[in-house]
């Protein structure tokens, strides 16, 4: 899709391959991640700019009509399915944005049923978003800013490339910034927008022109062979004269290496911070990134202990309040990364993880449309369950079970 975008942006060929490849890339991307539609505003802006710049060099209108038809073929199955299922996907995505189906603002969730809705100070989510972007992307944000300022002196770039990068990045970043005024935004959601700046940053890394400001003597002759920094040696010039941009380019490589290694063992980072800065340690979401196997082993141990104490009863089933945790558990169970004890299998234990989210005031999720995951199955009546709950209040579950016993829990 990158090649298609570049080809379409050049506006120097009347071949239809550029728009068709772009439609194919956007369509395939839509089937995997609906938010690829955030690229469309930037693509349309680029098209309008190309029309003004070189109308004769663009493909013929028929090529764009064929591309639109191809893109519509990828959209159609999703829209047809949603129309048949009360627009479940749309409602789910609106819930991510903190909006009800009628576009009214959803109240912030209470940690305990019946408790008062927690209040948040203005711009809380926005400040959280800015903080997570600085922590996740690091010096790329600063390098992109300096590279944009120096765009006219980047000798290795096509003249339209900086605007091309900005047109793709801006709709994504601005969209999630707007969402943060109303709802919490996960730190990884806007990352696709930052990816669009990487070619701009690399061009600045390669070029010696934008690093130093113009010479004081305008008549001074420029060197015939300006020095360049090789990709193989990005750390050789950490701070040349007036090398602010070069410094941040090298900082990106260093930060990426450190952050990439740290992401592999966030549990160790959390353990280091826990004694001295407990709030910061608890803010590290290791449960979303690592630890699925440990959580699954913990749940299987609880199920095994429960069955051993109640051998006459069938093995318990697994019930999750949140679909994310449930998906992690079922993947680990079905992939075999955590073996299911033979005694549990003999007692009728299955790797199916049931989700109660939509039945407890939450959004509909994919499990609600899978017959094998339906909580309405008669076979579940009278069976015990191991519950992985978001709420610590057992009263939330008592209407559905004869009794509820709180037990210890794994680290989040």
C-alpha positions as a printed NumPy array, in Angstrom:
array([[  0.   ,   0.   ,   0.   ],
       [  2.941,   2.322,   0.616],
       [  4.035,   1.901,  -2.996],
       [  0.492,   2.643,  -4.149],
       [  0.317,   5.821,  -2.069],
       [  3.67 ,   7.034,  -3.378],
       [  2.741,   6.19 ,  -6.951],
       [ -0.601,   7.989,  -6.658],
       [  0.981,  11.043,  -5.06 ],
       [  3.48 ,  11.631,  -7.845],
       [  0.808,  12.518, -10.378],
       [  3.232,  11.865, -13.244],
       [  1.59 ,   8.783, -14.803],
       [ -1.823,   8.239, -16.332],
       [ -1.726,   4.513, -15.59 ],
       [ -4.578,   3.173, -13.465],
       [ -2.317,   0.915, -11.397],
       [ -1.728,   3.515,  -8.672],
       [ -5.389,   4.107,  -7.686],
       [ -6.215,   0.414,  -8.053],
       [ -3.315,  -0.643,  -5.839],
       [ -4.332,   1.995,  -3.309],
       [ -7.925,   0.731,  -3.279],
       [ -6.666,  -2.842,  -2.871],
       [ -4.383,  -1.871,   0.019],
       [ -7.057,   0.155,   1.802],
       [ -9.641,  -2.57 ,   1.273],
       [ -7.454,  -5.362,   2.625],
       [ -6.402,  -3.147,   5.524],
       [-10.047,  -2.389,   6.328],
       [-10.81 ,  -6.093,   6.735],
       [ -8.06 ,  -6.3  ,   9.378],
       [ -8.459,  -2.903,  11.086],
       [-11.356,  -0.554,  10.447],
       [ -9.411,   2.487,  11.604],
       [ -7.446,   2.385,   8.344],
       [-10.313,   4.583,   7.142],
       [ -8.551,   7.425,   8.961],
       [ -6.126,   7.471,   6.028],
       [ -8.896,   8.519,   3.641],
       [ -8.978,  12.254,   4.554],
       [ -5.253,  12.518,   3.882],
       [ -5.526,  10.559,   0.623],
       [ -8.342,  12.853,  -0.565],
       [ -6.312,  15.943,   0.325],
       [ -3.363,  14.585,  -1.633],
       [ -5.628,  13.878,  -4.595],
       [ -7.043,  17.418,  -4.537],
       [ -3.513,  18.829,  -4.347],
       [ -2.446,  16.664,  -7.293],
       [ -5.452,  17.863,  -9.288],
       [ -4.419,  21.463,  -8.745],
       [ -0.759,  20.752,  -9.458],
       [ -0.952,  18.559, -12.55 ],
       [ -4.419,  17.552, -13.674],
       [ -3.167,  16.19 , -17.   ],
       [ -0.699,  13.87 , -15.32 ],
       [ -3.302,  12.003, -13.266],
       [ -5.012,   8.758, -14.27 ],
       [ -8.301,   9.097, -16.104],
       [-11.578,   9.406, -14.127],
       [-12.518,   5.864, -15.086],
       [ -9.517,   4.589, -13.108],
       [-10.733,   6.367,  -9.972],
       [-14.274,   5.038, -10.471],
       [-12.914,   1.505, -10.812],
       [-10.809,   2.013,  -7.669],
       [-13.828,   3.253,  -5.724],
       [-15.81 ,   0.21 ,  -6.866],
       [-12.985,  -2.112,  -5.802],
       [-12.784,  -0.462,  -2.388],
       [-16.575,  -0.743,  -2.022],
       [-16.329,  -4.509,  -2.597],
       [-14.205,  -4.787,   0.551],
       [-16.547,  -2.528,   2.536],
       [-19.74 ,  -4.291,   1.508],
       [-19.478,  -7.513,   3.601],
       [-18.832,  -5.56 ,   6.794],
       [-21.687,  -3.143,   6.218],
       [-24.119,  -5.911,   5.207],
       [-23.279,  -7.961,   8.31 ],
       [-23.663,  -4.933,  10.572],
       [-26.996,  -4.005,   9.009],
       [-28.192,  -7.526,   9.806],
       [-26.917,  -7.391,  13.412],
       [-28.103,  -3.999,  14.674],
       [-24.799,  -2.298,  13.786],
       [-22.922,  -4.178,  16.49 ],
       [-19.461,  -3.164,  15.269],
       [-20.419,   0.506,  15.071],
       [-21.768,   0.424,  18.634],
       [-18.646,  -1.359,  19.855],
       [-16.345,   1.234,  18.273],
       [-18.48 ,   4.107,  19.562],
       [-18.068,   2.631,  23.037],
       [-14.302,   2.863,  22.577],
       [-14.814,   6.571,  21.941],
       [-16.948,   7.004,  25.061],
       [-20.148,   7.483,  23.031],
       [-23.532,   5.772,  23.182],
       [-25.276,   4.649,  19.947],
       [-27.169,   7.962,  19.883],
       [-23.76 ,   9.743,  20.084],
       [-24.43 ,  10.982,  23.621],
       [-21.539,  10.8  ,  26.046],
       [-21.255,   7.631,  28.102],
       [-20.674,   8.057,  31.865],
       [-17.309,   6.972,  33.204],
       [-17.507,   3.386,  34.492],
       [-17.797,   2.916,  38.24 ],
       [-15.287,   0.53 ,  39.826],
       [-18.08 ,  -1.032,  41.912],
       [-21.746,  -1.428,  40.943],
       [-23.889,   1.151,  42.707],
       [-20.929,   3.378,  43.53 ],
       [-20.835,   6.999,  42.468],
       [-19.435,   7.703,  39.032],
       [-15.812,   8.848,  39.458],
       [-15.036,  12.411,  38.483],
       [-12.054,  13.372,  36.366],
       [-10.353,  16.725,  36.019],
       [-10.573,  18.476,  32.642],
       [ -8.132,  17.268,  29.985],
       [ -7.145,  14.245,  32.105],
       [ -7.357,  11.883,  29.158],
       [ -5.606,  14.373,  26.862],
       [ -2.659,  14.718,  29.223],
       [ -2.524,  10.937,  29.572],
       [ -2.455,  10.603,  25.782],
       [  0.368,  13.117,  25.398],
       [  2.331,  11.371,  28.123],
       [  1.911,   7.915,  26.598],
       [  2.939,   9.219,  23.176],
       [  6.139,  10.717,  24.546],
       [  6.857,   7.482,  26.414],
       [  6.003,   5.215,  23.472],
       [  7.352,   7.147,  20.515],
       [ 10.061,   8.997,  22.4  ],
       [ 12.377,  11.323,  20.501],
       [ 10.658,  10.543,  17.18 ],
       [  8.134,  13.263,  18.052],
       [ 10.881,  15.867,  18.426],
       [ 12.863,  14.629,  15.416],
       [  9.729,  14.751,  13.253],
       [  9.15 ,  18.357,  14.329],
       [ 12.71 ,  19.436,  13.46 ],
       [ 12.685,  17.447,  10.223],
       [  9.461,  19.176,   9.203],
       [ 10.977,  22.575,   9.905],
       [ 13.998,  21.646,   7.784],
       [ 11.936,  20.036,   5.008],
       [ 12.96 ,  22.531,   2.314],
       [ 16.619,  21.633,   2.845],
       [ 16.219,  17.848,   2.791],
       [ 18.153,  16.996,  -0.34 ],
       [ 17.116,  13.339,  -0.467],
       [ 13.334,  13.916,  -0.579],
       [ 10.843,  14.454,  -3.379],
       [  9.461,  17.987,  -3.118],
       [  5.958,  16.77 ,  -2.266],
       [  7.088,  14.135,   0.266],
       [  6.834,  16.246,   3.465],
       [  3.243,  17.259,   2.67 ],
       [  2.564,  13.628,   1.742],
       [  3.762,  12.409,   5.157],
       [  1.831,  15.104,   7.001],
       [ -1.399,  14.42 ,   5.09 ],
       [ -1.297,  10.761,   6.118],
       [ -0.302,  11.388,   9.74 ],
       [ -2.43 ,  14.406,  10.666],
       [ -5.932,  12.847,  10.416],
       [ -4.907,   9.931,  12.64 ],
       [ -3.18 ,  12.04 ,  15.3  ],
       [ -5.859,  14.744,  15.321],
       [ -8.657,  12.192,  15.515],
       [ -7.296,  10.543,  18.638],
       [ -6.455,  13.918,  20.143],
       [-10.125,  14.863,  19.703],
       [-11.217,  11.542,  21.224],
       [ -9.072,  12.24 ,  24.298],
       [-11.294,  15.215,  25.184],
       [-14.102,  12.745,  25.87 ],
       [-12.627,   9.327,  26.564],
       [ -9.457,   7.473,  27.441],
       [ -7.21 ,   6.64 ,  24.468],
       [ -4.921,   3.623,  24.519],
       [ -1.322,   4.632,  23.901],
       [ -0.91 ,   2.337,  20.885],
       [ -3.94 ,   3.643,  18.946],
       [ -2.232,   6.709,  17.369],
       [  1.031,   4.907,  16.548],
       [  0.107,   4.457,  12.884],
       [  0.144,   8.236,  12.512],
       [  3.719,   8.491,  13.722],
       [  4.828,   5.852,  11.228],
       [  4.071,   8.284,   8.411],
       [  6.818,  10.618,   9.684],
       [  9.527,   7.956,   9.601],
       [ 10.479,   8.552,   5.912],
       [ 10.799,  12.27 ,   6.67 ],
       [ 13.03 ,  11.576,   9.656],
       [ 15.185,   9.108,   7.702],
       [ 15.661,  11.679,   4.939],
       [ 16.896,  14.135,   7.534],
       [ 19.195,  11.479,   8.96 ],
       [ 20.749,  10.898,   5.529],
       [ 21.088,  14.518,   4.513],
       [ 23.784,  16.808,   5.803],
       [ 21.997,  19.919,   4.552],
       [ 19.33 ,  20.365,   7.253],
       [ 21.599,  19.748,  10.21 ],
       [ 23.517,  23.017,  10.273],
       [ 21.896,  26.407,   9.647],
       [ 22.946,  28.421,   6.55 ],
       [ 26.412,  29.933,   6.776],
       [ 26.684,  33.493,   8.046],
       [ 28.495,  34.444,   4.852],
       [ 25.925,  33.936,   2.105],
       [ 28.674,  34.067,  -0.534],
       [ 30.599,  31.198,   1.006],
       [ 30.846,  28.309,  -1.396],
       [ 29.153,  25.099,  -0.339],
       [ 31.367,  22.019,  -0.217],
       [ 31.172,  19.983,  -3.398],
       [ 30.799,  16.72 ,  -1.493],
       [ 28.82 ,  17.336,   1.721],
       [ 29.373,  14.662,   4.352],
       [ 26.663,  12.083,   4.966],
       [ 25.982,   9.783,   7.888],
       [ 25.776,   6.098,   7.014],
       [ 22.858,   4.01 ,   8.275],
       [ 25.404,   1.497,   9.503],
       [ 26.997,   4.058,  11.823],
       [ 24.186,   6.183,  13.261],
       [ 26.028,   6.967,  16.506],
       [ 29.208,   8.498,  15.109],
       [ 28.074,  12.143,  15.218],
       [ 25.947,  12.466,  18.323],
       [ 26.481,  16.206,  18.663],
       [ 28.163,  17.95 ,  15.727],
       [ 28.012,  21.743,  15.591],
       [ 24.398,  22.881,  15.339],
       [ 23.466,  19.201,  15.301],
       [ 20.124,  19.324,  17.121],
       [ 18.364,  17.334,  14.432],
       [ 21.185,  14.798,  14.159],
       [ 21.142,  14.368,  17.93 ],
       [ 17.473,  13.421,  17.927],
       [ 17.951,  11.079,  14.978],
       [ 20.53 ,   9.15 ,  16.954],
       [ 18.372,   9.352,  20.074],
       [ 15.594,   7.551,  18.168],
       [ 17.854,   4.574,  17.508],
       [ 19.053,   4.45 ,  21.102],
       [ 15.557,   4.904,  22.533],
       [ 14.112,   2.271,  20.185],
       [ 16.719,  -0.272,  21.25 ],
       [ 16.224,   0.379,  24.965],
       [ 12.427,   0.542,  24.766],
       [ 12.258,  -2.597,  22.607],
       [ 14.283,  -4.6  ,  25.1  ],
       [ 12.371,  -3.176,  28.074],
       [  9.03 ,  -4.14 ,  26.509],
       [ 10.087,  -7.779,  26.628],
       [ 10.352,  -7.727,  30.428],
       [  7.992,  -5.077,  31.736],
       [  7.4  ,  -7.324,  34.735],
       [ 10.985,  -6.697,  35.871],
       [ 10.571,  -2.943,  35.384],
       [  7.421,  -3.04 ,  37.457],
       [  9.151,  -5.019,  40.194],
       [ 11.96 ,  -2.425,  40.327],
       [  9.516,   0.5  ,  40.584],
       [  7.088,  -1.122,  43.037],
       [  9.071,  -0.434,  46.247],
       [  9.826,   3.221,  45.471],
       [  7.048,   4.452,  43.15 ],
       [  4.01 ,   2.163,  43.572],
       [  1.544,   4.309,  41.534],
       [  3.906,   4.347,  38.536],
       [  4.526,   0.616,  38.866],
       [  0.788,  -0.133,  38.88 ],
       [  0.348,   2.023,  35.762],
       [  2.485,  -0.393,  33.708],
       [ -0.09 ,  -2.596,  31.908],
       [  1.809,  -5.856,  31.93 ],
       [ -1.431,  -7.837,  31.767],
       [ -2.127,  -6.433,  28.283],
       [  1.361,  -7.219,  26.988],
       [  2.832, -10.213,  28.778],
       [  1.818, -12.76 ,  31.371],
       [ -1.057, -14.482,  29.535],
       [  0.497, -17.901,  30.117],
       [  1.01 , -17.168,  33.821],
       [ -2.605, -16.006,  34.126],
       [ -3.835, -19.129,  32.328],
       [ -1.762, -21.413,  34.546],
       [ -3.186, -19.635,  37.598],
       [ -6.755, -20.136,  36.368],
       [ -6.122, -23.822,  35.596],
       [ -4.658, -24.322,  39.05 ],
       [ -7.785, -22.8  ,  40.615],
       [-10.011, -24.97 ,  38.425],
       [ -8.017, -28.066,  39.356],
       [ -8.176, -27.279,  43.091],
       [-11.909, -26.644,  42.866],
       [-12.55 , -29.919,  41.053],
       [-10.376, -31.841,  43.517],
       [-12.521, -30.461,  46.361],
       [-15.738, -31.305,  44.487],
       [-14.967, -34.499,  42.523],
       [-18.63 , -35.428,  42.087],
       [-19.365, -32.233,  40.159],
       [-18.371, -31.469,  36.555],
       [-15.273, -29.389,  35.988],
       [-15.951, -25.634,  36.227],
       [-16.099, -23.44 ,  33.144],
       [-14.163, -20.184,  32.69 ],
       [-16.068, -16.889,  32.704],
       [-14.457, -13.502,  32.003],
       [-16.036, -10.108,  32.465],
       [-13.811,  -8.465,  29.811],
       [-13.33 ,  -9.846,  26.316],
       [ -9.649,  -8.904,  26.193],
       [ -8.696, -11.115,  29.113],
       [-11.007, -13.827,  27.823],
       [ -9.309, -13.787,  24.431],
       [ -5.886, -14.094,  26.05 ],
       [ -7.028, -17.049,  28.141],
       [ -8.678, -18.943,  25.31 ],
       [ -5.72 , -18.438,  23.   ],
       [ -3.369, -19.874,  25.626],
       [ -5.706, -22.796,  26.316],
       [ -6.305, -23.722,  22.672],
       [ -2.729, -23.181,  21.525],
       [ -1.409, -25.6  ,  24.113],
       [  1.103, -23.109,  25.508],
       [ -0.349, -24.003,  28.919],
       [ -1.333, -27.709,  29.018],
       [ -4.717, -28.58 ,  30.491],
       [ -4.355, -31.218,  33.247],
       [ -5.739, -34.62 ,  32.167],
       [ -7.912, -34.812,  35.291],
       [ -9.739, -31.638,  34.255],
       [-10.214, -32.893,  30.691],
       [-11.61 , -36.173,  32.026],
       [-14.094, -34.182,  34.122],
       [-15.421, -32.365,  31.061],
       [-13.313, -29.181,  31.124],
       [-13.226, -27.35 ,  27.783],
       [-10.942, -24.515,  26.589],
       [-13.959, -22.316,  25.768],
       [-13.894, -19.016,  27.686],
       [-17.256, -17.297,  28.092],
       [-17.628, -13.511,  28.203],
       [-20.224, -11.667,  30.304],
       [-19.316,  -8.101,  29.277],
       [-22.442,  -7.244,  27.261],
       [-24.742,  -8.787,  29.892],
       [-23.346,  -6.574,  32.626],
       [-23.768,  -3.181,  31.   ],
       [-20.776,  -3.37 ,  28.679],
       [-20.445,  -3.35 ,  24.914],
       [-21.279,  -6.242,  22.629],
       [-18.208,  -8.225,  21.592],
       [-17.465, -10.939,  19.068],
       [-18.171, -13.724,  21.564],
       [-21.834, -12.672,  21.675],
       [-22.22 , -13.825,  18.06 ],
       [-20.507, -17.206,  18.39 ],
       [-23.045, -19.923,  19.277],
       [-20.412, -22.006,  21.044],
       [-19.699, -19.115,  23.429],
       [-23.303, -18.313,  24.289],
       [-24.097, -18.077,  27.998],
       [-27.642, -19.224,  27.188],
       [-26.546, -22.821,  26.633],
       [-28.547, -25.192,  28.866],
       [-25.386, -27.223,  29.507],
       [-24.043, -24.38 ,  31.673],
       [-26.968, -24.456,  34.094],
       [-25.911, -25.711,  37.512],
       [-22.197, -25.709,  36.682],
       [-19.542, -23.974,  38.758],
       [-17.329, -21.283,  37.243],
       [-13.949, -19.696,  37.718],
       [-14.633, -15.963,  37.197],
       [-12.041, -13.411,  36.093],
       [-13.767, -10.165,  37.069],
       [-13.058,  -6.49 ,  36.559],
       [-15.14 ,  -5.545,  39.589],
       [-13.97 ,  -6.671,  43.037],
       [-17.573,  -6.717,  44.368],
       [-18.992, -10.299,  44.61 ],
       [-22.525,  -8.838,  44.68 ],
       [-22.255,  -8.246,  40.951],
       [-22.288, -12.017,  40.349],
       [-24.709, -13.255,  43.032],
       [-27.829, -12.934,  40.823],
       [-26.331, -15.564,  38.507],
       [-24.823, -18.046,  40.995],
       [-25.995, -19.679,  44.223],
       [-22.957, -18.306,  46.024],
       [-19.748, -16.454,  45.148],
       [-16.416, -16.939,  46.933],
       [-13.714, -14.281,  46.363],
       [-10.274, -15.799,  45.841],
       [ -6.785, -14.504,  45.273],
       [ -5.962, -13.056,  41.885],
       [ -2.884, -12.901,  39.644],
       [ -1.091,  -9.623,  39.051],
       [ -2.9  ,  -7.364,  36.532]])
